[in-house]
C-alpha cells in the first residue's frame, strides 16, 4: 500500500481542484524560482493568495549513495523543511508560514513530496542590503540595531540545536512594511537543509558562522561591528570569548576566506574590510 500524507490549510484546500489533490499540487505550474534535478520551487496564486510550492520528485538511489559516501544526509523530501518551519516556530524565529504539506511513496529514492508556504510579501534580503551599504553606508544607529538582531537570531538558532547549512545573508530577510514603522523584523528562509539536534555540533556552528561572515565581507563593516555582533551572539565579553574560543573563531575565519576566494577568485583584504576577529 502506498504511503501518503496530505495536510492543507482550509484556505489552500478550497483552491486546489481535482480528485487526486496530491497529484494536482505536484502538477501546478507557476513562476519558477529554482529548478534542479529532483526539485522545483515555484510561486503560484491559490484561492487568491500568493504561495510558494517546493515540489520534490524523488532523488534516485544515485544521489542518495553519493551523499552517504560523502558522509552527508541526503534530502529526500520536503519533510526536512516542514520540520524546520515547525522548529523555528517553537523557538520564536519568524519564517515562511506553512500552508500545506504532502508526501507519497515508501521508497526514499522515488518518494514525492511538496511543501506550500505563504508568500512573505514585501521583504528585502540582507544580501541586497549589504550591497547597498557597500555603496551608501547606513545610518549608524540602524546598523547597530540590525547587527544585534541578526546576532540574536543566530544565537537563538544555534543555542536551540539547529543549524541552517546555508546561513548566508541572502537567507535572512527584512520585513519592509514593519521597517517603515521603525520595527526591525527578520525572517529566516530556505530551510530545506536545516539540521535539528538536541545540541548543535561545533563543526555545524562553525560552518554556519563562516557562511554568514563570508557573505558580510563586502558590506563595509568595521572591526567594531564584528565585535559587537560577536558579543551579542555569545552573550559574554569579547575578551572571554576570544580567550576560550580563539581556535573556533580562527576556523570560522579560515573557512570564510576560502568561500570568498572560491567566489571572487581573490583573497579578501581583512584589514581593509575590518574583518579580523581572531
C-alpha positions as CSV (number, residue, x, y, z in Angstrom):
1,X,0.0,0.0,0.0
2,X,1.4,3.4,-1.0
3,X,2.1,5.7,2.0
4,X,0.6,9.1,1.7
5,X,0.4,12.2,3.8
6,X,-1.7,15.2,2.8
7,X,-2.1,18.3,5.0
8,X,-3.6,21.5,3.6
9,X,-4.8,24.6,5.4
10,X,-8.6,25.2,4.7
11,X,-7.9,28.3,2.5
12,X,-5.5,26.3,0.4
13,X,-7.7,23.2,0.2
14,X,-10.6,25.1,-1.4
15,X,-8.2,26.4,-4.1
16,X,-6.9,23.1,-5.3
17,X,-9.2,21.2,-7.6
18,X,-9.3,17.5,-8.6
19,X,-10.0,14.0,-7.3
20,X,-6.3,13.5,-6.6
21,X,-5.3,16.5,-4.6
22,X,-1.7,15.4,-4.2
23,X,-1.2,15.0,-8.0
24,X,-3.0,18.3,-8.6
25,X,-0.5,20.1,-6.4
26,X,2.5,18.3,-8.0
27,X,1.2,19.3,-11.4
28,X,0.8,23.0,-10.6
29,X,2.8,25.4,-12.8
30,X,3.9,28.9,-11.8
31,X,6.8,31.3,-11.8
32,X,9.9,29.2,-11.4
33,X,12.4,30.3,-8.8
34,X,14.5,27.2,-8.7
35,X,14.6,24.1,-10.9
36,X,17.3,21.5,-10.1
37,X,17.2,17.7,-10.7
38,X,14.5,16.3,-8.4
39,X,13.3,19.6,-7.0
40,X,11.5,22.7,-8.2
41,X,10.4,25.9,-6.4
42,X,7.5,27.9,-8.0
43,X,5.3,30.8,-7.0
44,X,1.6,30.4,-7.7
45,X,-1.7,32.0,-6.7
46,X,-4.1,29.7,-4.8
47,X,-7.5,30.9,-3.9
48,X,-6.3,34.5,-4.4
49,X,-3.2,34.0,-2.2
50,X,0.4,34.2,-3.3
51,X,2.2,31.0,-2.3
52,X,5.5,29.2,-2.8
53,X,5.5,25.5,-3.6
54,X,8.5,23.3,-3.3
55,X,8.0,20.1,-5.3
56,X,10.2,17.1,-4.7
57,X,10.0,14.5,-7.4
58,X,12.4,11.8,-6.0
59,X,16.2,12.0,-5.8
60,X,17.1,8.5,-7.0
61,X,19.4,6.0,-5.4
62,X,22.5,7.5,-7.1
63,X,22.0,10.8,-5.3
64,X,21.4,9.0,-2.0
65,X,24.5,7.0,-2.2
66,X,26.6,9.9,-3.4
67,X,25.6,11.9,-0.2
68,X,26.1,8.9,2.1
69,X,29.6,8.2,0.7
70,X,30.4,11.9,1.4
71,X,29.1,11.5,4.9
72,X,26.1,13.7,4.2
73,X,22.5,13.1,4.9
74,X,20.5,13.2,1.6
75,X,17.5,15.4,1.4
76,X,14.8,13.0,0.1
77,X,11.7,15.0,0.7
78,X,10.2,18.3,1.8
79,X,9.8,17.0,5.3
80,X,13.1,18.4,6.4
81,X,11.8,21.9,5.6
82,X,8.4,21.2,7.2
83,X,10.1,20.1,10.5
84,X,12.4,23.1,10.3
85,X,9.5,25.6,10.0
86,X,7.8,23.9,13.0
87,X,11.1,24.0,15.0
88,X,11.7,27.7,14.2
89,X,8.1,28.4,15.4
90,X,8.8,26.8,18.7
91,X,11.9,29.0,19.4
92,X,10.4,32.2,18.1
93,X,12.2,32.7,14.8
94,X,10.0,34.0,12.0
95,X,9.9,32.2,8.7
96,X,7.6,31.4,5.8
97,X,4.2,30.3,7.3
98,X,3.4,26.7,6.4
99,X,0.2,26.3,4.4
100,X,0.4,22.7,3.2
101,X,2.5,19.5,3.1
102,X,2.1,16.3,1.1
103,X,4.1,13.1,0.7
104,X,3.6,10.0,-1.3
105,X,5.6,6.8,-1.6
106,X,7.6,4.5,0.6
107,X,10.9,4.3,-1.2
108,X,13.3,7.1,-0.2
109,X,14.6,7.2,-3.8
110,X,11.3,7.7,-5.5
111,X,9.3,9.4,-2.8
112,X,7.4,12.5,-4.0
113,X,6.5,15.4,-1.7
114,X,5.5,19.1,-1.7
115,X,5.6,22.0,0.8
116,X,3.4,25.1,0.4
117,X,4.2,28.3,2.2
118,X,2.6,31.7,2.2
119,X,4.5,34.5,0.3
120,X,6.1,36.8,2.8
121,X,5.3,39.8,0.6
122,X,7.4,42.9,0.6
123,X,10.8,41.8,2.0
124,X,14.4,42.6,1.4
125,X,17.3,40.1,1.8
126,X,20.2,41.3,3.9
127,X,22.5,40.3,0.9
128,X,20.8,43.0,-1.2
129,X,21.0,45.4,1.8
130,X,24.7,44.7,2.2
131,X,25.3,45.5,-1.4
132,X,23.6,48.9,-0.8
133,X,25.7,49.5,2.3
134,X,28.9,49.0,0.3
135,X,27.9,52.0,-1.9
136,X,26.0,54.1,0.6
137,X,26.9,53.5,4.3
138,X,23.8,53.1,6.5
139,X,22.8,55.3,9.4
140,X,25.0,54.1,12.4
141,X,22.1,53.5,14.8
142,X,20.2,51.4,12.3
143,X,23.3,49.3,11.5
144,X,24.0,48.7,15.2
145,X,20.4,47.6,15.8
146,X,20.3,45.3,12.8
147,X,23.6,43.7,13.8
148,X,22.2,42.9,17.2
149,X,19.0,41.5,15.7
150,X,21.0,39.2,13.4
151,X,23.3,38.1,16.2
152,X,20.3,37.4,18.4
153,X,18.7,35.3,15.6
154,X,21.9,33.3,15.1
155,X,22.3,32.7,18.8
156,X,18.7,31.5,19.3
157,X,19.0,29.2,16.3
158,X,22.3,27.6,17.4
159,X,21.6,27.5,21.1
160,X,18.4,25.6,20.3
161,X,20.3,22.8,18.5
162,X,19.6,24.0,14.9
163,X,22.0,24.8,12.1
164,X,20.9,26.3,8.8
165,X,23.6,24.8,6.5
166,X,23.2,27.7,4.1
167,X,23.4,30.6,6.6
168,X,24.1,33.4,4.1
169,X,22.8,36.9,4.2
170,X,20.5,36.1,1.3
171,X,18.5,33.8,3.5
172,X,17.8,36.4,6.2
173,X,15.2,39.0,5.1
174,X,13.8,42.2,6.5
175,X,10.0,42.9,6.6
176,X,9.9,46.2,4.8
177,X,6.4,47.4,5.9
178,X,7.4,46.9,9.5
179,X,10.7,48.5,8.9
180,X,8.9,51.6,7.6
181,X,7.2,51.7,11.0
182,X,10.6,51.6,12.8
183,X,10.5,47.8,13.6
184,X,13.3,45.5,12.6
185,X,11.6,42.1,11.9
186,X,13.7,39.3,10.4
187,X,12.7,36.2,8.6
188,X,15.0,33.1,8.1
189,X,14.2,31.4,4.8
190,X,15.3,28.5,2.6
191,X,15.2,25.8,5.3
192,X,15.4,22.6,3.2
193,X,18.8,21.6,4.6
194,X,18.3,22.6,8.3
195,X,19.8,20.3,10.9
196,X,17.9,19.7,14.1
197,X,19.5,18.1,17.1
198,X,19.4,18.4,20.9
199,X,22.7,20.3,20.8
200,X,24.4,21.8,17.8
201,X,27.8,20.2,16.8
202,X,30.7,22.6,16.9
203,X,31.6,21.9,13.3
204,X,28.0,22.7,12.2
205,X,28.1,26.0,14.2
206,X,31.4,26.9,12.6
207,X,30.1,26.3,9.1
208,X,27.1,28.5,9.7
209,X,29.1,31.3,11.1
210,X,31.7,31.1,8.3
211,X,28.9,31.4,5.7
212,X,27.5,34.4,7.5
213,X,30.9,36.1,7.9
214,X,31.8,35.4,4.3
215,X,28.5,36.9,2.9
216,X,29.1,40.0,5.0
217,X,32.7,40.7,3.9
218,X,31.8,43.3,1.3
219,X,29.2,45.1,3.4
220,X,31.6,47.7,4.6
221,X,31.5,46.5,8.3
222,X,34.2,47.6,10.7
223,X,36.1,45.6,13.2
224,X,33.9,47.2,15.9
225,X,30.8,46.0,14.1
226,X,32.1,42.4,14.0
227,X,33.0,42.5,17.7
228,X,29.5,44.0,18.6
229,X,28.0,41.1,16.7
230,X,30.2,38.6,18.5
231,X,29.4,40.0,21.9
232,X,25.6,39.6,21.4
233,X,26.0,36.2,19.7
234,X,28.0,34.6,22.5
235,X,26.3,36.6,25.3
236,X,29.5,37.5,27.1
237,X,32.6,39.7,26.9
238,X,34.7,39.7,23.8
239,X,37.8,39.1,25.9
240,X,36.5,35.9,27.4
241,X,35.1,34.7,24.1
242,X,38.4,35.1,22.2
243,X,40.3,33.6,25.1
244,X,38.2,30.5,25.3
245,X,37.2,30.1,21.7
246,X,40.1,31.5,19.7
247,X,40.7,28.3,17.7
248,X,37.0,28.1,16.9
249,X,36.8,31.6,15.5
250,X,40.1,31.1,13.6
251,X,38.4,28.2,11.9
252,X,35.4,30.4,11.1
253,X,37.7,33.0,9.5
254,X,39.7,30.4,7.5
255,X,36.6,28.8,6.1
256,X,35.1,32.2,5.3
257,X,38.2,33.3,3.4
258,X,38.1,30.1,1.4
259,X,34.5,30.7,0.4
260,X,35.4,34.3,-0.6
261,X,38.3,33.1,-2.8
262,X,36.1,30.4,-4.4
263,X,33.6,33.1,-5.4
264,X,35.7,36.1,-6.2
265,X,39.0,34.4,-7.2
266,X,40.9,36.7,-4.9
267,X,41.6,36.8,-1.2
268,X,39.7,39.4,0.9
269,X,41.7,42.3,2.4
270,X,40.8,41.6,6.0
271,X,42.5,44.8,7.2
272,X,40.5,46.9,4.7
273,X,37.3,45.1,5.5
274,X,37.8,45.4,9.2
275,X,37.2,41.7,9.5
276,X,40.0,40.4,11.8
277,X,38.1,38.6,14.6
278,X,40.6,36.0,15.8
